[in-house]
Amino acid sequence: MIFASLPRRDVLIGAAALAAWRPTLGWAAEAPPLLALDFTQGLPAGARFERGGPAMAEAPGGALKPVAAHVPRQALDPATGRPQGLVIEGTATNYARNALALASHTWQPKGAAIAAVAPDVAAPDGSHTVARLRIHQQKGDLGIVGGAGPIGAGEICTLSLYLRQIGEGTEWSLNLFDYGTYHGHFERVPLAPDWRRVSFTMHWDGRDISNKVINLAPGRPEWAAGSTHEALAWGCQLELGRVASSLIATDSLPVARPAETVTIDAAPLSRPAGLLRLVLPRGGVRGATLLDTEGGGIRFGYSESGWLEATVGGVAVSGSSDATGDTVVELGWGSSGVILRSGTGGTATLRGSNPAKPGPVACGASARLFARMDGSAPLNGVLGQLVLEANAPAAPRMAAAAAAPGFVPAGYKLVFGDEFDDPDVTRINENATGGRPGAPAWRSRYHQDRFQVINQEKQIYMDPGFGGKAGHPLGVQPFSIKNGILTITADRADPVGVSPHILNFKYTSGCITSELTHWQTYGYFEMRARLPVGKGFWPAFWLLPKALHWPPEIDIFEGSGTRPSAVHLGVLIAKGQTADKWIEDVINVGDGFHVYGLEWTREELVWFLDGKPVWRQPNGINEDMYILANLALGSHDPKFIPDPDETTPFPGKFEIDYIRAYRKG
């Protein structure tokens, strides 16, 4: 079945095609779609494609084939070989040297390893450049080592490699590290009798500015004495981004591939109501745009955390989702507002909604698929189908608010919390006085004196009544509550009216604690928040003991404004008995509100990000703890939290939607 599109508003498809479209997510369509494009059969009429250079395309049986510039490529179902849709990739560069010839002089065998060309084995592209790797008996010794050019500090990159098993199966290890810092990643990869492309993603630190080193070696199980382990390797690629794009051949220098541009006529989108549906056979990708219109009337895509987001006629909407699990996504708009839905197959979930009526949806002459109109934010994905229906979902669906994501484990009961729907900010004060049911009072400092600075932080925690050394209230208010959000603001201190009265500290910020209002042993704790991004910001959500001693301490999360794609988790049971971990590249802390959770039981501690468990540790804390949330600035360790400077985007805002505490039973 082929869906055609004309560069006009009056695009129709037949009844048989409609029957295929309607069940996807359950919307009722009373009229034929205005736009129906099927990319599984090639480039449909009305869609325009260009790519400035050659590329590698998938072929049946897992093989690869070269295609010339401006020739579209189809993704093939690995199981059936049938086309899944159009491959659309952005600009990519392979930093790995001699990516195809892994037995060349730039890939060095180490230890007992031998690397030689295997002329009797065909590579996925049909060439005979495969490297045969062999190690005899030397357990855990280095295998073949290659190099790559430097990748910018703080970047996310993906390493990929084609591997094939020889003889008995075993695990090999794929390693990537920075030559200057030796920071890197180690991944065990299973081999199979046919060619398989394996990959992993990592996030470089700010210090990782040197050339990169790539190492492939057998895994480290106990081997039989005198045993020999072999593998076939080909097609190494190291590139920026979270997804391995199609292979780019290199020799001694990094090689770039131009982006693919796919556009359609935007006239059908310029309407006061509609329902846009995209089929993504291989899921979405974080931090990329699905559709962007020249006139700016519609922008639809994913945040860096993989949540759907869109703007239609000036109305913005976002909602929690997992890009990798979305095979169908929908954007609906009309007089009742804007919604987002996504799911897999025939199952869909309302991800987000905004009841505001969009303004004029002026989309201009063209719409670009899988990238912004300026060419940025490529998706590196596969598009199966695109449909635009004239009728938006019914008003009751449009008006239904998407449920705020909460991820409470079974068996827990809410015992303390603040939704910050009560705008009375005076309940945050020195002695935690005031408050009402559902809107408790919070103490505005630690139990130590405000001038007792911990970790060499560069701020003083304030509230309007604190006078410092002035003898009268300084009136600094770091807290505000609006539209159900508590904002803790960090800012530069007034150099005349405030700083001289707070021991010349340059910055002010805020802290809330339940030290005087709530504490408990064990339970589930959750916060939904958006964190500030910028040098020096250190937001945290944590627990301290009600008894006046330290340790213990549980860090539900700590953020660093210089590491927006990472969250720090930790527990301090006793001095010398600690555990901590940076969770990398799961969410982007500043691109929206995310849910941070901790389950604390007698046996263990489990940390959650957006409902997904990301770390576990055995528990050794069995006493009452209270809740803290604060926004610090700087620290004693510039590698952990650097001090703010002239580049810091003040004011910094730690926005908290809610804080909740639960107990079993």
Legacy VTK file of the C-alpha trace (Angstrom):
# vtk DataFile Version 3.0
C-alpha trace
ASCII
DATASET POLYDATA
POINTS 665 float
0.000 0.000 0.000
1.434 3.381 -1.022
0.226 6.663 0.410
0.824 9.605 -1.875
0.994 13.259 -1.013
0.471 16.261 -3.228
1.957 19.666 -2.389
-1.581 21.012 -1.773
-4.168 20.968 0.975
-6.511 18.589 -0.844
-4.593 15.346 -0.199
-6.790 12.262 0.134
-6.286 8.539 0.596
-8.654 5.635 0.052
-10.894 3.805 2.486
-8.533 0.855 2.690
-5.721 3.143 3.766
-7.960 4.807 6.339
-8.754 1.449 7.851
-5.053 0.913 8.377
-4.568 4.299 10.006
-7.487 4.615 12.403
-6.718 1.845 14.892
-3.162 2.978 15.573
-3.936 5.049 18.662
-7.678 4.900 18.796
-8.629 8.325 17.447
-11.876 8.470 15.499
-11.467 10.028 12.043
-14.681 11.105 10.343
-13.038 12.365 7.150
-10.087 11.269 5.007
-6.725 12.634 6.181
-5.431 15.872 4.741
-1.980 14.366 4.484
-0.888 10.724 4.364
2.701 9.839 3.593
4.021 6.281 3.594
7.823 6.129 3.753
8.019 2.324 3.862
7.885 2.134 0.057
10.472 4.801 -0.685
10.146 8.563 -0.879
6.450 9.415 -1.339
5.253 12.070 -3.728
5.307 15.497 -2.116
8.353 14.758 0.063
11.749 16.159 -0.920
15.101 14.600 -0.008
18.745 15.601 -0.355
22.109 14.524 1.026
25.305 16.108 -0.188
27.496 13.001 -0.203
27.535 9.197 -0.415
26.514 6.962 2.489
26.115 3.326 3.516
22.651 1.747 3.388
21.178 -1.447 4.821
20.823 -4.416 2.489
19.079 -7.799 2.992
20.728 -10.255 5.356
22.393 -7.604 7.460
24.698 -6.496 4.653
25.600 -2.933 3.746
25.741 -1.221 0.373
26.997 2.199 -0.764
24.508 4.736 -2.082
25.277 7.913 -3.965
24.580 11.483 -2.877
20.925 12.550 -2.837
19.712 8.913 -2.866
17.275 8.045 -0.024
17.868 4.950 2.102
15.426 2.449 3.565
15.696 0.789 6.976
15.023 -2.953 6.830
13.329 -5.112 9.447
16.114 -7.445 10.711
13.662 -10.337 11.023
11.827 -10.102 7.700
14.001 -7.890 5.522
10.998 -5.727 4.700
11.368 -1.916 4.529
10.464 -0.159 7.767
10.764 3.420 6.604
13.057 6.201 5.490
16.423 6.633 7.208
17.015 10.290 8.120
20.392 11.208 9.593
22.058 14.438 10.519
25.649 15.476 10.053
27.994 12.879 11.555
31.757 12.473 11.853
33.647 9.228 12.439
36.641 10.023 14.632
38.042 6.471 14.552
41.130 6.086 12.394
41.090 3.427 9.656
37.570 2.406 10.605
37.390 -0.509 8.163
40.962 -1.819 8.221
41.409 -2.799 11.850
44.496 -4.840 10.926
46.268 -1.762 9.595
49.320 -0.053 11.081
47.127 2.305 13.110
45.571 -0.594 15.058
48.260 -2.171 17.218
48.117 -5.733 18.644
49.187 -5.793 22.286
50.487 -8.551 24.518
49.742 -12.002 23.066
47.327 -10.630 20.498
47.647 -11.163 16.768
45.736 -9.061 14.227
45.764 -9.873 10.538
43.554 -9.348 7.528
41.174 -12.260 6.901
40.901 -12.276 3.077
38.609 -15.317 3.124
35.913 -13.499 5.154
33.565 -10.945 3.619
32.791 -7.807 5.607
29.190 -6.558 5.807
29.884 -4.325 2.801
31.271 -7.254 0.783
34.882 -6.086 0.980
37.764 -8.174 2.309
39.118 -5.815 4.963
38.064 -7.850 7.999
40.521 -8.108 10.895
41.025 -11.549 12.462
41.960 -11.150 16.122
43.577 -13.949 18.107
44.859 -14.241 21.660
46.544 -17.414 22.975
46.318 -18.239 26.662
47.193 -14.780 27.974
44.106 -14.153 30.058
42.942 -10.583 30.218
45.796 -9.308 28.101
45.234 -6.430 25.708
43.956 -7.240 22.268
43.928 -4.726 19.438
44.239 -1.024 20.204
43.218 1.796 17.899
42.930 5.532 18.139
40.539 8.373 17.441
40.724 12.107 17.218
39.839 14.355 20.160
36.171 14.953 20.935
35.136 18.085 22.789
35.111 18.069 26.570
31.729 17.321 28.097
30.361 15.780 24.899
28.274 12.619 24.624
29.605 10.093 22.133
28.861 6.579 20.873
31.352 3.861 20.027
30.201 1.083 17.666
31.870 -1.930 16.080
30.902 -4.888 13.884
31.913 -8.205 15.510
31.616 -11.850 14.564
32.378 -15.022 16.451
34.973 -17.622 15.457
34.734 -21.090 16.992
33.262 -21.332 20.467
31.353 -18.334 21.707
32.829 -16.070 24.322
32.516 -12.521 25.554
34.915 -9.854 24.413
35.356 -6.452 25.971
35.083 -3.146 24.188
36.907 -0.266 25.863
37.051 3.454 25.191
39.078 5.953 27.191
40.644 9.395 27.025
44.413 9.226 26.578
45.046 12.179 28.890
42.845 11.289 31.863
42.236 7.546 31.337
38.596 8.180 32.080
36.533 5.790 29.995
34.048 2.994 29.664
34.302 -0.802 29.608
31.597 -2.940 28.048
31.327 -6.732 27.767
29.890 -7.725 24.402
28.700 -11.212 23.365
29.700 -12.517 19.957
27.490 -14.406 17.493
28.182 -16.506 14.368
26.885 -13.697 12.134
27.929 -10.056 12.003
26.475 -7.954 14.830
26.968 -4.265 15.445
27.542 -3.536 19.130
27.664 -0.053 20.631
27.663 1.924 23.855
27.360 5.596 24.787
29.372 7.611 27.279
29.662 11.187 28.525
33.118 12.781 28.654
34.176 14.911 31.595
35.317 18.487 31.171
38.961 17.342 31.407
38.708 14.726 28.649
40.232 16.767 25.829
42.877 14.355 24.536
42.775 11.792 21.752
40.650 8.743 22.422
41.886 5.162 22.668
39.774 2.184 21.545
40.609 -1.337 22.709
39.055 -4.682 21.812
40.084 -7.759 23.805
38.651 -11.076 24.996
36.593 -10.950 28.161
38.002 -12.121 31.452
36.445 -15.461 32.380
38.700 -18.315 33.482
40.006 -19.945 30.322
41.331 -23.423 29.868
45.128 -23.572 29.806
46.503 -23.170 26.305
43.176 -22.071 24.844
42.993 -19.694 21.906
40.283 -17.103 21.436
39.461 -15.507 18.136
37.075 -12.937 16.768
36.425 -11.021 13.567
36.148 -7.227 13.726
35.332 -4.518 11.210
33.763 -1.110 10.863
34.658 0.860 14.003
32.905 4.197 14.495
33.248 6.853 17.202
30.835 9.768 16.826
29.028 12.456 18.753
25.532 11.710 19.957
23.628 8.923 21.679
22.875 6.776 18.632
25.192 4.929 16.270
24.477 6.296 12.811
25.298 4.516 9.551
28.920 3.604 9.014
31.358 6.223 7.721
34.589 4.864 6.246
37.775 6.614 7.386
41.463 6.346 6.655
43.879 8.300 8.854
41.637 11.310 9.481
38.109 11.797 10.835
35.573 11.904 8.022
32.210 13.706 8.042
28.956 12.756 6.333
26.530 15.536 5.343
23.070 15.712 6.830
19.978 14.446 5.072
17.242 17.014 4.528
13.648 15.833 4.191
10.900 18.416 3.729
7.188 18.380 2.965
4.617 21.006 2.062
3.518 22.765 5.269
0.283 24.243 3.913
-1.940 21.429 5.265
-0.524 22.036 8.764
-1.565 25.708 8.848
-5.004 25.101 10.291
-6.798 25.863 13.584
-7.273 22.177 14.466
-5.616 18.935 13.535
-4.140 15.645 14.617
-0.630 14.811 13.460
0.587 11.219 13.759
4.076 9.858 13.100
5.083 6.192 13.039
8.654 5.595 14.259
9.497 1.914 13.664
12.745 2.118 15.646
11.559 4.559 18.286
12.481 8.157 18.917
15.759 9.693 20.004
16.370 12.105 22.846
17.155 15.732 22.140
15.872 15.860 18.588
13.068 17.374 16.557
10.500 15.268 14.691
8.926 18.091 12.718
9.635 21.807 12.453
7.813 24.282 10.249
9.402 27.163 8.388
6.947 29.684 9.840
7.359 28.375 13.390
3.682 27.470 13.783
4.477 23.893 14.856
7.556 22.377 16.452
7.345 18.787 17.669
10.071 16.607 19.155
11.874 15.260 22.212
13.720 16.949 25.040
17.217 15.895 26.069
15.562 13.593 28.613
13.434 11.844 26.019
10.141 13.559 26.915
7.785 14.673 24.191
7.425 18.412 23.730
5.700 20.634 21.202
4.678 24.197 20.435
1.557 24.887 18.360
0.419 28.438 17.636
2.401 29.750 20.583
1.049 27.157 23.058
3.721 24.900 24.566
3.102 21.425 25.970
5.376 18.686 27.256
4.917 15.326 28.869
6.859 12.439 30.335
7.616 9.646 27.910
10.481 7.397 26.898
11.684 8.188 23.406
13.131 4.745 22.817
9.774 3.093 23.506
7.659 5.314 21.263
6.784 3.750 17.914
3.769 6.020 17.382
3.479 9.653 18.500
0.606 12.114 18.108
0.210 15.871 18.401
-3.368 17.176 18.535
-4.552 20.795 18.665
-7.772 22.737 18.480
-10.047 25.087 20.399
-9.779 22.894 23.529
-5.990 23.041 23.687
-2.996 20.933 22.728
-2.189 17.325 23.624
0.636 14.840 23.215
0.181 11.078 23.020
2.594 8.228 22.390
2.777 4.489 22.630
3.758 1.221 21.047
1.560 -0.466 18.455
-2.088 0.033 19.388
-1.451 1.206 22.955
-1.163 4.928 23.624
-0.939 7.152 26.650
-1.782 10.811 27.119
1.628 12.311 27.842
0.832 15.988 28.241
-1.838 18.611 27.661
-2.338 22.357 27.730
-5.926 23.682 27.701
-4.879 27.031 26.196
-6.268 27.686 22.725
-3.496 28.015 20.127
-3.123 31.244 18.235
-2.817 31.311 14.448
-0.929 28.186 13.352
1.224 29.784 10.654
3.562 27.084 9.375
4.989 28.747 6.296
5.701 27.022 3.012
7.593 23.925 4.142
8.124 21.625 7.115
11.338 19.758 7.817
11.259 16.237 9.237
13.659 15.053 11.938
15.599 18.298 12.229
15.053 21.964 12.951
14.673 24.271 9.977
18.149 25.679 10.660
19.572 22.178 10.248
20.353 21.543 13.915
19.040 18.759 16.159
19.162 15.822 13.733
17.237 12.765 14.873
19.186 9.950 13.203
16.010 7.895 13.073
13.568 6.087 10.835
10.223 7.509 9.727
7.593 5.001 8.681
4.450 7.072 8.129
3.065 10.556 8.638
-0.653 11.377 8.732
-2.514 14.631 9.333
-6.222 14.393 10.138
-8.526 17.374 9.929
-10.308 16.767 13.224
-8.564 17.136 16.545
-9.494 14.736 19.374
-12.790 15.430 21.109
-12.827 18.287 23.595
-13.090 16.084 26.716
-9.857 14.386 25.737
-8.196 17.673 24.964
-9.183 19.173 28.302
-8.104 16.165 30.345
-4.949 17.067 32.203
-2.090 14.627 31.831
-1.399 13.081 35.209
1.741 14.393 36.851
4.112 11.448 36.958
4.382 9.858 40.384
6.092 6.557 40.958
5.215 5.386 44.459
5.988 1.687 45.080
3.080 -0.511 46.148
2.061 -0.592 49.773
3.032 2.958 50.751
0.815 5.634 52.306
1.432 9.381 52.153
2.365 10.701 55.608
3.923 14.092 54.839
4.091 16.333 51.822
3.752 19.727 50.261
2.207 20.260 46.823
3.004 23.992 47.081
-0.538 24.815 46.020
-0.832 27.078 49.094
0.987 30.303 48.124
1.691 31.313 51.734
5.459 31.594 51.624
5.685 32.887 55.226
5.498 29.275 56.441
9.158 28.980 55.416
10.969 30.656 58.298
13.567 30.369 61.033
11.435 28.315 63.439
9.044 26.539 61.030
5.960 28.272 62.387
2.634 28.581 60.622
1.424 26.295 57.903
-1.889 24.579 57.262
-3.002 21.002 56.497
-1.330 19.938 53.270
0.921 22.995 53.420
3.373 22.397 56.266
5.867 24.811 57.714
9.526 24.485 56.787
12.630 25.640 58.598
14.740 27.982 56.459
18.154 26.813 57.609
20.145 23.823 58.839
20.260 23.275 62.578
23.700 24.943 62.544
24.098 28.698 62.615
23.654 30.255 59.160
27.252 31.422 59.172
28.545 27.894 59.755
29.325 27.122 56.123
29.781 23.480 55.118
31.901 22.262 52.187
33.288 25.768 51.573
30.079 26.832 49.871
29.887 30.423 48.690
26.339 31.350 49.762
24.457 32.237 52.926
20.971 30.751 53.336
18.505 33.586 53.868
14.917 34.353 54.691
13.330 37.844 54.925
13.703 37.955 58.701
17.417 37.204 58.804
19.484 40.271 59.655
22.981 38.853 59.695
25.247 41.343 61.495
23.034 44.325 60.662
20.799 44.114 63.701
17.643 44.355 61.574
16.009 42.122 58.942
17.742 42.355 55.559
14.582 41.426 53.701
16.199 38.944 51.286
13.494 36.553 50.094
14.881 33.487 48.267
11.497 31.714 48.245
8.431 32.180 46.084
5.358 30.033 45.416
3.390 30.521 42.204
1.174 28.196 40.182
1.934 25.309 42.514
5.721 25.655 42.216
8.147 26.537 45.008
11.170 28.361 43.601
14.375 28.641 45.605
16.420 31.455 44.062
20.182 31.907 44.313
21.548 35.308 43.374
24.359 37.760 43.841
24.124 39.608 47.144
23.580 43.352 47.133
27.192 44.577 47.628
26.064 47.538 49.751
22.874 46.580 51.564
23.449 42.865 52.153
26.976 41.526 51.583
28.701 43.575 54.337
26.177 42.192 56.852
26.723 38.528 55.918
30.508 38.409 56.374
31.013 39.704 52.827
29.615 36.583 51.218
28.814 37.368 47.576
25.776 35.140 47.146
22.460 34.399 48.828
20.213 31.378 48.447
17.628 29.284 50.274
17.198 26.031 52.138
14.091 24.263 53.506
14.096 21.448 56.053
11.483 19.422 57.899
13.744 19.237 60.959
11.040 20.734 63.221
7.952 19.331 61.467
8.526 15.785 60.148
10.958 12.882 60.419
10.692 9.123 59.938
12.599 5.849 59.720
12.351 4.094 56.341
9.887 5.018 53.621
9.676 6.349 50.100
10.598 9.979 49.370
9.866 11.799 46.127
10.377 15.244 44.602
9.372 16.585 41.210
11.659 19.442 40.248
13.570 21.332 37.583
17.177 22.157 38.428
19.237 25.216 37.478
21.970 24.872 34.874
25.113 26.990 35.116
28.509 27.082 36.759
28.370 26.884 40.553
24.781 25.713 41.102
24.435 22.780 43.527
20.792 21.811 44.182
20.089 18.873 46.480
17.313 16.766 48.029
18.550 14.735 51.002
17.993 13.292 54.488
19.765 13.950 57.792
19.275 12.340 61.240
16.838 13.907 63.670
19.329 13.277 66.457
22.019 15.950 66.492
24.850 13.916 65.072
26.407 13.265 61.687
26.746 10.906 59.866
24.492 9.305 58.627
23.296 11.091 55.478
21.317 10.000 52.423
21.554 12.064 49.245
18.414 11.408 47.205
20.062 13.542 44.549
22.634 16.267 44.092
22.929 18.197 40.859
25.757 20.175 39.347
24.985 23.096 37.086
27.985 22.177 34.937
26.753 18.598 34.446
23.135 18.876 33.282
23.124 15.292 31.996
24.226 13.781 35.313
22.857 13.373 38.836
24.900 12.452 41.914
23.511 9.907 44.398
25.068 8.904 47.694
24.843 7.468 51.177
27.083 7.985 54.202
26.355 5.348 56.851
29.342 6.085 59.056
32.715 7.719 58.669
34.627 5.651 56.161
31.497 3.750 55.154
30.217 5.612 52.105
28.984 4.959 48.601
28.220 7.432 45.856
27.745 7.485 42.102
27.179 9.914 39.244
24.299 8.659 37.103
25.187 9.798 33.590
23.008 10.668 30.624
19.663 9.366 31.888
17.923 12.732 32.053
18.747 16.380 31.473
18.008 18.086 34.771
17.139 21.494 33.324
14.962 20.636 30.332
11.829 19.999 32.368
10.459 18.725 35.648
11.781 15.302 36.591
10.869 12.970 39.434
13.579 11.994 41.916
12.786 9.198 44.340
14.316 7.033 47.065
12.968 3.876 48.674
14.593 3.248 52.063
13.890 -0.098 53.675
15.522 -2.040 56.464
17.496 -3.992 53.874
18.428 -1.573 51.100
18.302 1.856 49.468
16.951 2.175 45.916
17.226 5.412 43.916
14.786 6.275 41.119
14.848 8.773 38.226
11.479 9.319 36.553
10.237 6.067 38.044
13.147 3.930 36.895
15.490 2.348 39.458
19.027 3.505 38.686
21.096 2.437 41.735
20.915 0.167 44.784
22.924 -0.020 47.971
22.580 -2.100 51.153
21.094 -0.102 54.020
22.859 0.507 57.298
20.777 3.450 58.580
18.004 2.708 61.055
17.013 5.957 62.734
14.696 8.906 62.160
15.715 11.218 59.325
14.282 14.538 58.172
14.057 16.125 54.715
16.175 18.911 53.242
16.082 20.739 49.907
18.554 23.511 49.157
20.418 25.360 46.433
24.092 25.793 47.281
26.784 27.632 45.311
30.307 26.332 44.853
32.181 23.859 47.042
35.556 22.722 48.295
36.083 20.598 45.177
35.999 22.334 41.764
35.837 18.952 40.029
32.588 18.233 41.880
30.932 21.668 42.090
33.025 24.577 40.765
32.554 28.052 42.197
30.289 30.503 40.347
31.903 33.225 38.273
30.989 35.943 35.768
29.595 33.299 33.386
27.046 31.963 35.905
23.512 32.773 34.697
22.076 34.403 37.829
19.511 34.210 39.228
19.588 30.438 39.593
16.204 28.823 40.201
15.553 25.453 41.861
11.876 24.853 40.994
10.012 22.258 43.101
6.569 20.995 42.144
6.109 18.819 45.221
7.867 16.974 48.036
6.244 13.784 49.407
7.110 11.231 52.067
5.427 7.827 52.416
5.446 4.962 54.887
4.596 1.299 54.430
1.105 0.454 55.629
LINES 1 666
665 0 1 2 3 4 5 6 7 8 9 10 11 12 13 14 15 16 17 18 19 20 21 22 23 24 25 26 27 28 29 30 31 32 33 34 35 36 37 38 39 40 41 42 43 44 45 46 47 48 49 50 51 52 53 54 55 56 57 58 59 60 61 62 63 64 65 66 67 68 69 70 71 72 73 74 75 76 77 78 79 80 81 82 83 84 85 86 87 88 89 90 91 92 93 94 95 96 97 98 99 100 101 102 103 104 105 106 107 108 109 110 111 112 113 114 115 116 117 118 119 120 121 122 123 124 125 126 127 128 129 130 131 132 133 134 135 136 137 138 139 140 141 142 143 144 145 146 147 148 149 150 151 152 153 154 155 156 157 158 159 160 161 162 163 164 165 166 167 168 169 170 171 172 173 174 175 176 177 178 179 180 181 182 183 184 185 186 187 188 189 190 191 192 193 194 195 196 197 198 199 200 201 202 203 204 205 206 207 208 209 210 211 212 213 214 215 216 217 218 219 220 221 222 223 224 225 226 227 228 229 230 231 232 233 234 235 236 237 238 239 240 241 242 243 244 245 246 247 248 249 250 251 252 253 254 255 256 257 258 259 260 261 262 263 264 265 266 267 268 269 270 271 272 273 274 275 276 277 278 279 280 281 282 283 284 285 286 287 288 289 290 291 292 293 294 295 296 297 298 299 300 301 302 303 304 305 306 307 308 309 310 311 312 313 314 315 316 317 318 319 320 321 322 323 324 325 326 327 328 329 330 331 332 333 334 335 336 337 338 339 340 341 342 343 344 345 346 347 348 349 350 351 352 353 354 355 356 357 358 359 360 361 362 363 364 365 366 367 368 369 370 371 372 373 374 375 376 377 378 379 380 381 382 383 384 385 386 387 388 389 390 391 392 393 394 395 396 397 398 399 400 401 402 403 404 405 406 407 408 409 410 411 412 413 414 415 416 417 418 419 420 421 422 423 424 425 426 427 428 429 430 431 432 433 434 435 436 437 438 439 440 441 442 443 444 445 446 447 448 449 450 451 452 453 454 455 456 457 458 459 460 461 462 463 464 465 466 467 468 469 470 471 472 473 474 475 476 477 478 479 480 481 482 483 484 485 486 487 488 489 490 491 492 493 494 495 496 497 498 499 500 501 502 503 504 505 506 507 508 509 510 511 512 513 514 515 516 517 518 519 520 521 522 523 524 525 526 527 528 529 530 531 532 533 534 535 536 537 538 539 540 541 542 543 544 545 546 547 548 549 550 551 552 553 554 555 556 557 558 559 560 561 562 563 564 565 566 567 568 569 570 571 572 573 574 575 576 577 578 579 580 581 582 583 584 585 586 587 588 589 590 591 592 593 594 595 596 597 598 599 600 601 602 603 604 605 606 607 608 609 610 611 612 613 614 615 616 617 618 619 620 621 622 623 624 625 626 627 628 629 630 631 632 633 634 635 636 637 638 639 640 641 642 643 644 645 646 647 648 649 650 651 652 653 654 655 656 657 658 659 660 661 662 663 664
